[in-house]
Amino acid sequence: MTVLAVSTWHKRPDLLVEQINSYSVALDGDVVHMINVNTDFEEEFWRDAESLGIDFSKCGNVYFAERPMRTCYGGVAHAFFNGVLEAQRRNLKFDYVYWHTSSDVMIKPGAMRHIRRYDLGFKSSAGRIFHIETSEGRDRVVFPDAPESRWLRAISADPKSARTLASMGMPRLYKMRSEGSFFRRDIFFEIMYPLLANMSMHEMPSEPKDAYPIEEYLFAHCVEFFCQRNSVRRAHNLVFTSRSADKIISPDEVEQVLLSEDLFAVKRLSSDLDAPDRLLARKTLGLVDAKKKAPKRLLRAREARSEILP
């Protein structure tokens, strides 16, 4: 079983190397990485990689999109689909599609063994009730309450989202963070068909003023549509997103992931490669003989996990 891990990136090629290494270990080396480097940062990214002496060919099974796409905050779904298409075009072999971003890192092994037990990993929650209105030949998503978020306002303003949601006929807009979601290849395209039948990846918003996270809303909606009609083995996303004020994973949150049976990665770690949280991740994965010590409480969590899990 091989996982196609599609990631979007923009800066810090040294952090990308660490991410690739962490995923390769956690997925037992049975992974193909497809990276989309945001075209706004492409020149800077490769210049920095050269200055740091980074050779991605030495990482193994790493590919970069030959036709990379521009991404922005809230606008990355098109790059994900482009990565899957590029893998197909290059005839890369894979059995699962896995989606993540530049902010997450695996911090413990065993993810591959976990993925093999399921058809998909994407838990979602019911959101706002909505309906579709048509005025002057234009469909629009209408929420009974005025949308409070920037994303819901953008969804309301995009007739393509109305067309997509109307095709599935469900009364609530589902939502879930998509980092760490995975899908068996043979059902991935059926799951995403309602989206791609109504909105091509080139029509997905990529400009900051229009963007909204399709991967959080419309992905979730497609997953619910499929799961309500099929019997599937379903798991949670593998990535835990920090709830701390600075969005950096806290020691308590790291401990929670290390003790969990279905969480394997975190979003996000410190940007400093020598920070204690990154040091712990490397030690847990066996990637480094660390010179510095990780916090004792986190090492105890790691030891406790080894006693609980096979």
C-alpha positions in Angstrom: 0.0 0.0 0.0 1.5 3.3 -1.1 0.3 6.8 0.0 0.4 9.8 -2.3 1.1 12.6 0.1 0.2 15.9 -1.6 1.4 19.1 0.2 1.4 22.8 -0.6 4.5 24.9 0.2 5.9 28.4 -0.2 9.1 29.0 1.9 11.7 27.3 4.0 13.0 24.3 2.0 14.8 23.2 5.2 11.5 22.7 6.9 10.2 20.8 3.9 13.0 18.3 4.3 12.1 17.8 7.9 8.4 17.3 6.9 9.3 14.8 4.2 11.5 12.8 6.5 8.9 12.7 9.2 6.2 11.5 6.8 8.5 8.9 5.2 9.3 7.4 8.6 5.7 7.5 9.9 4.4 5.9 6.7 7.1 3.2 6.7 8.7 4.6 3.6 5.8 3.6 1.5 5.0 7.1 0.4 5.3 9.3 -2.7 5.5 13.0 -2.0 4.0 15.5 -4.5 4.8 19.1 -3.6 3.2 22.3 -5.0 5.4 25.3 -4.4 3.3 28.5 -4.6 4.3 30.3 -7.8 4.6 33.6 -5.9 7.5 32.1 -3.9 8.9 29.6 -6.4 12.1 31.5 -7.3 12.9 32.3 -3.7 12.3 28.7 -2.6 14.7 27.2 -5.1 17.3 29.9 -4.4 17.2 29.2 -0.7 17.4 25.4 -1.4 20.5 25.9 -3.4 22.1 28.2 -0.9 21.4 25.6 1.9 22.8 22.8 -0.2 19.5 20.9 -0.2 19.1 18.2 -2.8 15.6 16.8 -2.6 16.5 13.9 -4.9 18.3 12.4 -1.8 15.1 12.4 0.2 13.6 9.6 -2.0 10.2 9.5 -3.8 9.8 13.3 -3.8 8.3 15.0 -6.8 7.5 18.7 -7.4 4.6 19.8 -9.5 5.9 20.7 -13.0 2.9 23.0 -13.4 2.7 24.5 -9.9 -0.2 26.7 -9.0 -0.5 29.9 -7.1 -2.1 29.5 -3.6 -3.1 31.8 -0.9 -4.7 31.8 2.6 -8.0 30.0 2.1 -7.2 29.0 -1.5 -5.2 25.7 -1.8 -7.7 23.0 -2.9 -6.9 23.5 -6.6 -3.2 22.8 -5.9 -4.2 19.6 -4.2 -6.2 18.3 -7.1 -3.4 19.4 -9.4 -1.0 17.3 -7.4 -3.1 14.2 -7.7 -3.5 14.8 -11.5 0.2 15.3 -11.8 0.9 12.0 -10.1 -1.4 10.3 -12.5 0.2 12.0 -15.5 3.6 10.8 -14.3 2.2 7.3 -13.8 3.1 7.2 -10.1 1.7 4.2 -8.3 -0.4 4.9 -5.2 -3.3 3.3 -3.2 -4.2 6.2 -1.0 -4.4 10.0 -1.4 -3.3 12.0 1.6 -3.6 15.8 1.9 -1.6 18.1 4.1 0.1 21.5 4.1 3.4 23.1 5.0 2.4 23.6 8.7 2.2 19.9 9.8 4.7 17.4 10.9 4.5 13.7 11.9 5.6 13.2 15.5 5.2 9.4 16.0 5.4 6.2 13.9 2.6 3.8 13.0 0.6 6.0 10.7 0.8 3.6 7.8 -0.5 0.7 9.9 -3.4 2.9 11.0 -4.3 4.1 7.5 -4.5 0.5 6.1 -7.4 -0.2 8.4 -9.7 2.4 6.9 -11.2 3.5 3.6 -10.9 7.2 4.5 -9.9 9.5 7.3 -12.0 12.7 7.4 -14.3 13.5 10.2 -16.7 16.4 9.7 -19.4 18.2 11.7 -22.7 19.6 10.7 -22.6 23.3 10.2 -25.1 26.0 9.3 -28.4 25.3 7.6 -28.6 26.8 4.2 -30.8 26.9 1.1 -30.2 27.9 -2.6 -31.9 30.9 -4.1 -31.9 31.8 -7.8 -32.2 35.3 -8.9 -31.7 36.6 -12.5 -30.4 33.1 -13.5 -27.7 33.2 -10.8 -27.7 30.7 -7.9 -26.6 31.8 -4.4 -26.1 30.0 -1.1 -28.2 31.7 1.5 -27.8 31.2 5.3 -30.8 32.0 7.4 -28.6 33.9 9.8 -26.2 36.5 8.3 -22.9 34.8 7.8 -20.5 35.8 10.5 -17.3 34.6 8.9 -15.3 35.7 5.9 -15.5 32.2 4.5 -19.2 31.9 4.6 -19.6 35.3 2.9 -17.3 34.1 0.2 -19.2 30.9 -0.3 -22.5 32.9 -0.5 -20.9 35.1 -3.2 -19.7 32.2 -5.4 -22.3 30.8 -7.7 -20.1 27.7 -8.3 -20.4 26.8 -4.6 -24.2 27.1 -4.9 -24.2 24.8 -7.9 -22.0 22.3 -6.1 -24.0 22.2 -2.9 -27.4 22.1 -4.8 -26.2 18.9 -6.7 -26.0 17.0 -3.4 -29.2 18.2 -1.9 -28.2 18.2 1.8 -29.6 21.0 4.0 -26.5 21.7 6.1 -23.1 22.9 5.1 -20.5 20.5 6.6 -17.1 21.6 7.7 -13.8 20.0 8.9 -10.2 20.8 8.8 -8.7 18.8 6.0 -5.0 18.5 7.0 -4.2 14.9 7.5 -7.2 13.5 5.6 -6.8 10.4 3.5 -8.8 8.4 1.0 -8.5 5.1 -0.7 -7.7 5.8 -4.3 -10.5 3.8 -5.7 -13.1 5.8 -3.9 -11.4 9.2 -3.8 -12.6 10.2 -7.3 -16.2 9.1 -6.6 -16.2 11.1 -3.3 -15.0 14.3 -5.0 -17.1 13.9 -8.2 -19.9 16.2 -7.1 -17.3 19.0 -6.5 -15.3 18.4 -9.7 -18.5 18.0 -11.8 -19.5 21.5 -10.9 -16.2 23.3 -10.4 -12.9 22.5 -12.1 -9.7 23.1 -10.3 -9.0 26.1 -12.5 -12.3 27.6 -11.4 -11.5 27.2 -7.7 -10.7 30.6 -6.1 -7.0 31.4 -5.8 -7.1 35.2 -5.3 -7.2 36.3 -1.6 -10.3 38.5 -2.2 -12.4 35.6 -3.5 -10.8 32.6 -1.7 -12.5 30.3 0.8 -11.2 26.9 2.0 -12.9 24.5 -0.4 -10.9 21.8 1.3 -12.7 22.5 4.6 -16.2 23.1 3.4 -16.9 21.4 0.1 -14.6 18.5 0.7 -16.4 17.8 4.0 -19.8 18.1 2.2 -18.7 15.6 -0.5 -17.4 13.2 2.2 -20.7 13.3 4.0 -22.7 12.8 0.8 -20.7 9.7 0.0 -20.7 8.3 3.5 -24.4 8.6 3.9 -24.9 6.4 0.9 -22.1 3.9 1.4 -20.8 1.6 4.1 -17.2 2.7 4.8 -14.5 2.3 7.4 -14.0 5.9 8.5 -11.4 7.4 10.7 -10.4 10.8 11.9 -7.8 13.1 10.2 -4.3 12.3 11.3 -3.3 15.9 12.1 -4.1 17.6 15.4 -4.3 21.4 15.0 -3.2 23.4 18.0 -5.7 25.5 19.8 -3.1 27.6 21.6 -3.2 31.4 21.2 0.0 31.5 19.1 -1.1 28.4 17.0 2.2 26.6 18.1 1.6 23.2 19.6 1.8 23.2 23.4 3.4 20.5 25.5 0.0 19.3 26.7 -1.2 19.0 23.1 1.9 17.1 22.1 1.3 14.7 25.0 -2.3 14.3 23.8 -1.2 13.3 20.3 1.5 10.9 21.6 -1.1 9.1 23.7 -3.8 9.0 21.0 -4.5 6.0 18.9 -5.6 7.9 15.8 -3.5 11.1 15.8 0.0 11.1 14.4 0.9 14.6 13.3 0.6 18.2 14.6 0.0 21.6 13.3 2.1 23.5 13.9 5.6 23.2 15.4 8.1 26.0 16.0 9.8 27.3 12.9 13.2 26.9 14.7 14.6 23.5 13.7 16.4 23.3 17.1 13.3 24.0 19.2 12.4 21.4 21.8 9.1 20.4 20.1 10.9 19.6 16.8 13.7 17.8 18.7 11.1 15.6 20.4 9.4 14.8 17.0 12.8 13.7 15.5 13.6 11.6 18.6 10.2 9.9 18.6 10.6 9.0 15.0 14.2 7.9 15.4 15.5 10.5 13.0 18.3 11.9 15.1 20.6 11.2 18.0 19.7 14.4 19.6 22.4 16.5 21.4 19.8 18.4 23.4 17.2 17.0 25.7 13.5 17.2 25.1 11.1 18.1 27.9 10.9 15.2 30.4 7.1 15.2 30.6 6.9 14.7 26.8 9.4 11.9 26.9 7.3 10.2 29.6 4.3 10.6 27.3 6.2 8.9 24.5 7.1 6.0 26.9 3.5 5.7 28.1 2.3 5.4 24.5 4.8 2.6 23.8 3.2 0.7 26.7 -0.3 1.2 25.5 0.0 0.6 21.7 1.4 -2.5 19.9 
